[in-house]
Amino acid sequence: MATLIDRDRVRKLLEQAAQLVEVLPAKDHEAEHIPGAINIPLKTLTRKTARQLDPDRPVIVYCYDYQ
């Protein structure tokens, strides 16, 4: 279930070994990304591509939208 969280909660979750997934297009991720983030572009996000994530750890999904 998706839940909106603020920056402080993100930091706390990352300290507790959460996985940060940026769903930006690969080109945007290469240009600028949060250190340590896993890139799985939204258009390619499937059960198969999500297998690289640890199902026992929380996942934070992030997308930066210029608009």
C-alpha positions as CSV (number, residue, x, y, z in Angstrom):
1,M,0.0,0.0,0.0
2,A,1.4,3.4,-1.0
3,T,1.9,6.0,1.7
4,L,3.2,9.6,1.2
5,I,6.1,10.3,3.5
6,D,8.3,13.4,4.2
7,R,12.0,13.8,3.9
8,D,12.6,13.0,7.6
9,R,10.7,9.7,7.3
10,V,12.7,8.8,4.2
11,R,16.0,9.4,6.0
12,K,14.8,7.3,9.0
13,L,13.7,4.4,6.7
14,L,17.0,4.5,4.8
15,E,18.9,4.3,8.1
16,Q,16.8,1.2,8.8
17,A,17.9,-0.4,5.4
18,A,14.9,0.5,3.2
19,Q,15.5,0.4,-0.5
20,L,15.2,3.6,-2.5
21,V,13.8,3.1,-6.0
22,E,13.8,6.0,-8.5
23,V,11.4,5.4,-11.3
24,L,12.9,8.1,-13.5
25,P,13.8,7.3,-17.1
26,A,17.3,5.9,-17.3
27,K,18.6,9.1,-19.0
28,D,17.3,11.3,-16.2
29,H,18.7,8.9,-13.6
30,E,22.1,9.1,-15.2
31,A,22.1,12.9,-15.2
32,E,21.1,13.3,-11.6
33,H,20.0,10.8,-8.9
34,I,20.0,10.2,-5.2
35,P,23.2,8.3,-4.2
36,G,22.4,4.7,-3.6
37,A,19.1,4.7,-5.4
38,I,18.1,1.8,-7.6
39,N,16.8,2.8,-11.0
40,I,13.8,1.0,-12.3
41,P,12.1,3.2,-14.9
42,L,8.4,3.4,-14.4
43,K,7.7,2.2,-17.9
44,T,9.7,-1.0,-17.2
45,L,8.5,-1.6,-13.7
46,T,7.1,-5.2,-13.7
47,R,7.2,-8.1,-11.4
48,K,10.2,-9.3,-13.3
49,T,12.2,-6.1,-12.9
50,A,11.1,-5.7,-9.3
51,R,12.8,-9.1,-8.5
52,Q,16.0,-7.2,-7.9
53,L,14.5,-5.8,-4.7
54,D,14.6,-7.6,-1.4
55,P,11.0,-8.5,-0.5
56,D,11.8,-8.4,3.2
57,R,12.9,-4.7,3.2
58,P,10.7,-1.7,2.9
59,V,10.7,0.1,-0.5
60,I,10.6,3.8,-1.1
61,V,9.6,4.8,-4.6
62,Y,10.7,8.2,-5.8
63,C,10.1,10.2,-9.0
64,Y,11.1,13.7,-9.7
65,D,8.7,15.5,-12.0
66,Y,9.8,18.8,-13.5
67,Q,6.3,19.9,-14.1
